[in-house]
Amino acid sequence: MMNARQTRWVEFLADYQVSINYHPGKANLVADALSRRRYDSAVERDVESLVGEISTLRLCAISQEPLGLEAVDQADLLSRIRVAQQSDQSLLDATRVTGSEYEVSANGTILVRGRVCVPKDVELRHQILGEAHASKFSIHPGATKMYHDLKRYYHWVGMKRDVADWVAKCNTCALVKAEHQVPGGLLQSLPIPEWKWDRITMDFVVGLPVSRTFDAIGKFVREIVRLHGVPASIVSDRDPRFTSEFWRAFQAEMGTKVHLSTAYHPQTDGQSERTIQTLEDLLRMCVLDWGGHWADHLSLVEFAYNNSFQASIGMAPFEALYGRPCRTPLCWTQVGERSMYGATYVQETTEKVRVVRLNMKEAQDRQKSYADRRRRELEFQVGDRVYLKMAMLRGPNRSIAENKLSPRFMGPFPVVERVGPLAYRLELPEIMKAFHKVFHVSMLRKCLHPTEELVARIPEDLQPDLTVPAVPVRILERREKVLRNKRIPLLFCGIAVVLQRRLGSQRQR
């Protein structure tokens, strides 16, 4: 039987063509002589002289660190550096200058303040940069960390610039590392309409308790078209009801242009999002103070909002629409009647519209100045390769399952067209054909990797139909739906997302 040490030696020697023969210990006098040799302390040699004889310890002696498993490779790298130094005439001339920082060690290596001087050899420098950045002992440090770690052992002119350029072009860093800077793309305001209800924004509110059902198209005609006419354009997000062929055909017949937001960028329809937030707060307060169903308070919430002062237009929406605010039970000071006729009414209405447009322009300029303080200008050219941020694609009911250790970006993908000032159309692979191919600039990161044929990295669990497969794992509840002539069994199941991994195994989340 062999112990653990003997087993390791057998595994180590299995790769070599050797034969092991037994030799009695009392006859092995040579080994005893070597192990019991006495050294005279007066003739002990320093580390530098030992380095001259033992080539595998050359780099270790210069760095003054323990010898590792990669000592042979490091020694070979140092030998290549030494050979390249002899071909660099500028380095050789620098060593001959009296008082120069350049010096030659005992083994012939040119040093600068104890650091190895790397000559102007592009391949050699790239090997050093690659080993310092992507090895298992460094794991892709940033430019500052990598530079300070590297300059302890090596020196060349322009090292800091080369390190920063190498880190910026690393494909793995671009896919994984987060952006610690303000988002790209300055604020682009929507155009100010020429007249009332000329341009509108729309969005659906989800998550409210179930109320009476209604027809969305019929409600649009009753509440918008009937009261204010057909709008010239509509800005909305990419809700399936807005992207459907029926909605597009319906608006085309009415002569209305439909402007959809870019993919996964709700800020495009920010006016609707902010208004919905205010209306939801009003509904919460109504339900909290007076109780009842939220739908019962919706009419008064609409009235209160439209009759309240709005900073963006400098007046209440009712005043901008009708020329004056609507009367409420709080208006006790309004006594008598006020009449306007003909040209006076037209002139005052036109003046109101002019004031509203000026106030909206002033509000947009103010909002843009505030927003641009936390943003940066970012542009790409057609043909550039960019990475696509995956934060908006993850999560429940999204196209990519949530995974803590998955990359933050995917790609790179080439830019094929610039759509507007802040959006770009990308050339996506066939598996992503269901994706909308236009993305906001804040979701993109430029690829600086020099290889043009770089293969785009796509999550393995990405589904072409933009869904994450789910399977039932247990039955939570069983019910029966009773109809007039039959009973329908209903099963409520807990589901789990199944992720298909590279090894073909499946796990549940």
N, C-alpha and C positions, 0 to 999 in steps of 0.2 A: 504493500500500500504506500502511496505517495502522499506527502502532506501538501498543504496549499502552496508553499513556496516551490516545491519540486514540480507541481502541476503547472505553475506559471512559467517556470524555466522550460518545461517541455513544450508548452505552447509557443514560447518565444523562439526556441531553436527549431521548431517544425518547419520554418520557412528557409532554413539553411541546409545545405548538403554536408552534414557532419556525421562522424561516427564517434560514439562515446565508448571508450575502453577503460576498464578498471586498472588503476595503478596503485600499488600499496603505498601507504603514507610514509613508511620508513625508508622507502626507496626514492621518494620524491624530494630529494635534497635541494633541487633548484628552487622549488616553490618556497621551501623553508628559508632558503638564503635570501630571497627577495622580500619575504614578509618580515624577516627579523634583521634587516639591514639597518645599521646605525648611521645617522647623519651627523656630521660635524656642524654645529651651529654657526661656526665662523665662515663656513663656505655656503651657507644657505643663500639661494638665489631669490631675487625679488620677483614679483608677479610679472613684470614686463619681460624678463628674460624667459620665464616659463611660457609666456604667450608666444614667443618666437619659435618654440619647439612644438607646442601642442596647438595645432591649427584650430581645433574645435573650440578652444577657449579664447579665441581672439576677441570676438565681440563682447564676451562676458567680462573680460579684463578691462575693456574700455568703459563699459557701462557700470562696472563695479557691482553687478547684481548676480545672484545665483544662476548656475547653468540650468537651462530648461531642456525640454524634449526637442525644441526647435533649434538647438545650438548649432547643429550641422548646417541647416539652411541659413542661419544667421551668419555663420562663418563663411559660407559660400557668397552671401550678399556682400559681406565686408571685403572679400577677395575681389569681387567684381568692382566694388567702389575703388579699391586700391589700384586696380589695373586702369580704370577710367581716369583716376587722378593723374597717372603718369602720362596720359594723352592730353591733358588739359594744361597747355603751356602757361596760361595766366595763373593757375594755382602754383605751378612750380616756380614761377618768377616771384610770387608773393612770399613764398617760404624763404627766399634768399635775401629779402629786405631786412635790414637790421632793425630790431625792435618791433617787427610785425607780429600780429596776433596769430599768424599761421605758423605752425610748428609740425615737425615730423616725429612720430613716435618711434619706438625701438623696432617695431615690425614694419615700418615704412608707410604707415597711414598718416595722411595730412589731417591735422586737427586744428580747430579754432576754439580756443578757451576750453579745451577738453572734449569738444564735440566733433564728430566725424564730418568733414567737409565733403558734401556731395557735389561732383562736377556737373557740367551742363550736359547731362545725358537724360533725354526725355523718358526713355523706357525705364531707366534706373529710378528716376524720381517717381514715376507712376507706380512702380512696384512698391516703393516705400510708402507712398500715400495710400495705396490700396490695402496694404497690410496693416497700417496704422488705423484705418477707418473701418474696414469690414471684417476684421478677424474676430474670433470668438472671445478674445480678451479685451477688445475695445467696444464692439457692438455699436457702430455708427454714432460716434460722438458728434457734437456740433463743431462749428469751425473754431470757436475760441478754445474749447477743451482740447480738441485735436492738435491745435497749434502749440499750446503750452506743453502738452505731453510729448510732442514730436521734437520740439526745440531743445529738450534736455539731452538728446542723443545726436541730433543731426543739425547741420547748418548749410544753408545755401541762400543766395540773394533772391528775394522775392518769395520766400517760403510762405509767409502769411497770406499773400495773394493766391498762391497755388493751392493752399489748403482750403481757403474760402471757395475757390472755383470748383474744387473737387467735391466738396460737400454739397454745393448747390446743384451739381449735375448727378448726384447719386439718385438712382431710380428708387431704391428701397426707402430712403429718407423722404422722398417726395410722396410716396404712397402712404406712409405710416405717420409721419410727424405732424402734429397740429400746427396751425398757423397762429403764432403769437404776435399778431399785428392787427390793425384795424381792417375791416372788410374792404374789398376792392369795389370800385364803382361809385362815382358821385351821384347825389340825388338828382333824379330826372323828374321834374314835375309834369303833371298832366296839363294839356292846353286848357286855357280858360275859355269857357263857352261864350258865344256872342249873345245869346238870349236865354231866357228861362227854359229849363228842361230841354235844352238843346243837346247836351251831353250828360249822360247819367252813368252811374256805376251800380252794379248789382252783385248780390251774394246771397247764399242760402244760410239760414241759421239752423244748426243741428244741435241735438242733445236736449231739446226742450221736452217736457212731458207730452204724451200723446193727446192731441185735441181733434177737432173736426177735420176731416179730410177736405182737400180742395184741389182744384185744377190750376196748376201753376200758370199755364198759358192764359186761361180764362181770367185769373186774378191780375195778370199783367195788363190785359186789355181793359178790365174794369177799373183798375186803380191808376194806371198810368196813361194809357191811350185815351180813355174816355174823358179824363179830367185835364190832361195837359198836352195831348197830341202825340204824334209819333216822334220819338227822339231820333236825332241824326246819327248818333253813335252810342254804343253801350260798351263799357269796360267791365270785365268779369274775370273770375278765375277759371281754371280748367275743370270745373265740375262736369261730370258726364252729361248732365242735363244741358249745359251750355255748349258742350262740344258735339252734341248729337246732330245728325243730319237734319232732323226735323226742325230743331231750333234755328239752325243756320238758314234753312230754306224759308222758314216763317219770317225771319228778320229780313232776308233778301227780298221777299215779296213786298214787305212794308217799306223797303228802301232804307233800312237801318244797317250801318256798318257795325260788325261785332269785332271788338278788340279783346283778345284773350291774353292773359298774363303768361309770362314765361314759366317753364316747368319748375315746380317746387320753390316758387318765389311769391309768397302772398303779399309782399310789400307793394307789388304792382297795383293791387286793388286795396291799398291801405286806407283810402277814404271810407270804403264800405266796412272794412274790418274795425276801424275806430268808431264809426257810428254804431255798429252792432254792439260793441262793447258798452257804449253809453246806454243804449236801449235795454240791454240785458240787466245793467245795474238798476235802471228805473223799474223794470219788472220785478227784480228781487225786492226792492224797497216797498213796492205796492203789495206784494204777497206777504211780506213781513208785517206791514202796518195794518192792512185791511183784510188779509186772508183771501180765500177763494181761489179760483182757477186763474192762471196767468192770462189766458185768452180773454177773460172778462175785463182785464185792465188794459188791454192792448190799445184800444181806441183813445183812452185818455192819455196814455203814455205818448202816443203819436202826437196828440194835440199839445201836450206840455213841451215836448221837444221842439216842435215847429214854432211855438210861440215864445220860446226862450231866446235870449240874446246869444248870438254866435260870434266869437271873436274873429273868425276867418273872414266873414262878410261884413262885420261891423253893425249888424242888426239881426232881428229875428227872421227866420225863413218866411214866416207869414207876411212880415212887413216887406221883404224883398219881392214876394209874389203878388200881394194885393195892394201894396202901397202903404199899409199901416198894420200894426199888430191887431190880432183879433181881440175882441172884448171878452173879459172874464169877470167873474163875481168880485174880483179884487179891484176893478177899475171904478171906484166910487166917485172919482173926481170928474168923470166925463159927463157933462151936462149939456143938453141941447144937441143939435144936429149940425153936421158939417157937410156941405155939398160942393162938388167939383164938376165942372161941365167942360166938354169939348176939348179945346187945345190945352187948357190947364191940366187936365187929367193926363193927356198924352205926354205933355212936357215933364210932369212930375214922375210919371212911370219911367220915361227914358232916363231921367236924371238918377232915379233909383238904381237902374241897371248899370249906369256908368259908375256910380259910387260903389256898387257891389263888386264890379270887375276890378276897380282900383284896390279895394280892400282885399280881394282874393289875391291879386298880384303881390301886394305888400306882405300878406300872410305866407304866400309861397316862398318869397325871397327870404323871409325870416326863418321859415322851416328849413330851407336849403342851407342857409348859413350855419344853423345849429347842427344839422345832420352831417354836413361835410367836414365838420371838425373831427368826427370819429370815423371818417372814411378816407380812402386814398384813390387817386386816379389810376386806373388799370386798363390797358388796351392790349389786344392781340391782333396779329395780322393773319390773313388767309394763308394757310399752309403751316402755321404754327401747330405744335402738338401740345395739348393741355390735358391735365388730370381733372377728373370729375369728382366732386365731393359727394360722399355717400351718406352724410348725416341725414338728409331728407328722405333717403330711400329705405332706411331701416325702421324697424318697429312693427307693432301689430298692424295687420292688414296692409303691409307695405310689400314691395317687391323683394326685399332682402331681409332675412331674419336678423334679429338683434344678437350681436356677438361682441363681447367685451374686447377681444383681442383681434378682431378683424381690422384690416387697413382702413384708414380714414378716406382714402381716395382710390379710384380705379382708373385704368387707362395706361398710357396716354392715347388720346384720340385726336385726329387732325381737324383743324378748323377749316370749314369749307365756305362759310359765308358769314358776313356781319349783318345782323338784323337789328337795325336801330342803333342808338349810341351805346347801349349797355347789354346787348344780347348777341349771342353767337350760335350759329348752327354747326353741329359736330357730325362727323361721319362715324356712326356707331356700327358695331358688328351685327350680324344677322340675329343673334340671340336677343338683342335689345331693340328689335324692330318695333315693338309696341311702345317704346319710350317716345315722348315728344323730344325732338332733336334740337330744340332751341333752349338754351340755358342762360341765366343771368351771369354776369361776369363775376359776381361774388362766389359762385359755385365752382369756379375754374382756377387752376394753378398751372402756370407755364412749366412745360417740360424742357429742361436744359441739357438732358442727356445727349451726348454727341451721336449716338448710334441711331440712324434713321429707321432701321428695321427692327426697332425695339418692339417686342410683342406686348400688346395691351393685356394687363392683368384684370380679370373680371372675377367677382366672387363666384365660388363654386355652387352656391345655393341660389344663384339668381335664376328666377323663373321667367320664361319668355312671355307669359301672360300676366306678369306683374303681380303675382300672388305667391304666398308662401304655403306649401302643402301642409295640411293639418289632418290628423287622424284622431278618431275618438279613442280614449283610453279607459273611461269608466262611465257608467250611467249614474247621473246625479239624481234624477227624478223621473217618475213615470206618471203621465196623466192620460185622460181620455177626453177627446173633444166630441161632444154629443150633438149630432145634427138631427134633422127631422126623421130620417129613415135609417141612419147608420151611426156607428161609433168609430172614431179615428184614434188609434193609440198614438201618443206623443212621447218621445224619449228625449230628455235633456242630458246631453253628454258633455263631459269635460274633454277638451281637445288638447293636443300637444303638437308643437311644430317639429317636424322631422327635418333634420339637416343631413344632406348626403355629403359625406366627407371623401377625401382622396382615397382612403383605403377601402371604400365601399361599405363601411359600417355605418349604422344609423344610431343616433342618440336622440333622446327626447329632452325638450326644454320646457 
